Amino acid sequence: MADHCSDCSGPRYLTSFGRRSFIQVGLLGGLGVSLADLLRAGEVRPANLAGKRAEGRAKSVIQIILPGGLAHQESWDPKPEAPIEYRGPLGVVKTKMPGVVFSENLSRTAQVADKITVIRSMTGRIPDHAQATYQMFTGYLPTPAIQHPAIGAVVAHEFGPKNNLPPWVGLPNVPLGAGTGYLSSKYGAFELGADPAQKNFQVRDISLAKGMTEERFERRRSAREALEDHFRQVESNPAELDAMGDFYQQAYKLISSPEARKAFSLDGEPDSMVKLYGEYPRRSIGKQLLLARRLVEAGVRLVTVMYSGSQGWDNHTRIKDAVSEGLPAFDHAFAGLITDLDQRGLLDTTLVTVTSEFGRTPKVNENGGRDHWARCYSQVLAGGGITRGHIYGASNATAAEPDRDPVTVENFLATVYHQLGVNCEDRLLAPGGRPIDIVRDGKVVDGLCAS
């Protein structure tokens, strides 16, 4: 049965850290609170076991989230031969894969279909936004007993920062289901909370406070270090001060590094590059994905990009209008991203994922929309050692059930982790010394991985 949401205007996606104004570093400096949340010490796993894992074929991930449950019939898995009540209101477009079609609003992506893999046999159990989002990020069903870390937090924990940049960036933010769970908050997403498509775009938390020169900033850092040295001599818990010192050192490195700050800016990108990703009024996905490319190129391990289109993807009514208004901008930006990464030689080492928490009902409802449907839907992978130009699995004639090669959420995440060099059966320590699998019952889908 389809599960109707109580508010058909779409689900609310709250962020894990609110955006707040500047506070002082102790009594001496100026940093943003969300940066503190990102880097604050207090991990439960021994420090010598964190941030030491060797990289896999994929060195970084661009994780594109289409929240609300994008209809697979109106995107990656159209059914042009099905009766109209199942087929829906949209036409199709041929792709570079012989015999494969996408929905008509993915015409640009159809031209780079030879560089991506579409899974048409995803299958889940939860037609609820919040719970399915939690599972999509963590690989676990929600439970009141424990909160599990999202993939971005696990990646931050296992690999650590690179080139003075946060391991995990949310652009502009991440949903509530994507938290650090039982891991320290230092592994949480650094959320920009700002739209790169807006004029005067600036990431406040990595900018020096007004009136703060580089020289003055350095003097304050030195003063703080001297003060902490004094505290270590008189306090009974020097380990806590050492941990906080690590947090401040990471924060100072980010703020004081011109290369790191440059990665968060679109300055210097030529007009031709902006056009490659697309310019749509009131649609920021093009510049978000362009910024995501800059971030992974500079060393960010995982970038989460949230794109809701014009009306979100929870289209219980008038699905033709909603998808046709919101999907073309994504189509342009996604095709541009794949093209750009490929031309730069980054696609082999950058894994791109396009996910939604579930799909939509096989049959169009009386309001011209589709309701929640978890039993069959589509996801997309590209780069990072994933097979190119591939349709994996298939749905049945009405897109209601997997017809062959079903892929669970756990298996999808296990495959992503595998490409990064992480065995999802490895365990992390929760509070109390309890070992927990990164993803339980997840198996790598070999058919998705290039030989």
Buried (B, 14 or more C-beta within 10 A) or exposed (E): EBBEBEEBEBBEBEBBBEBBEBEEBBEBBBBBBBBBBBBBBEBBBEEEEBBEBEBBBBBBBBBBBBBBBBBBBBBBBBBEEBEEEBBBBBEBBBBBBEEBBBBBBBBBBBBBBEBBBBBBBBBBBBBBBBBBBBBBBBBBBBEEEEBBBBBBBBBBBBBBBBEBBBBBBBBBBBBBBBBBBBBBBBBBBBBBBBBBBEEEBBBBBBBBBEEBEEEEBEEBBEBBEEEBEEBBEEEEEBEEBEBBBBBBEBBBBBBBBEEBBEBBBBEEBEEEBBEBBBBBEEBBBBBBBBBBBBBBBBBBBBBBBBBBBBBBBBBBBBBBBBBBBBBBBBBBBBBBBBBBBBEEEBBBBBBBBBBBBBBBBBBBBEEBBBBBBBBBBBBBBBBBBBBBBBBBBBBBBBBBBBBEBBBBBBBBBBBBBBBBBBBBBBEBBBEEEEEBBBBBEBBBBEBBBEE
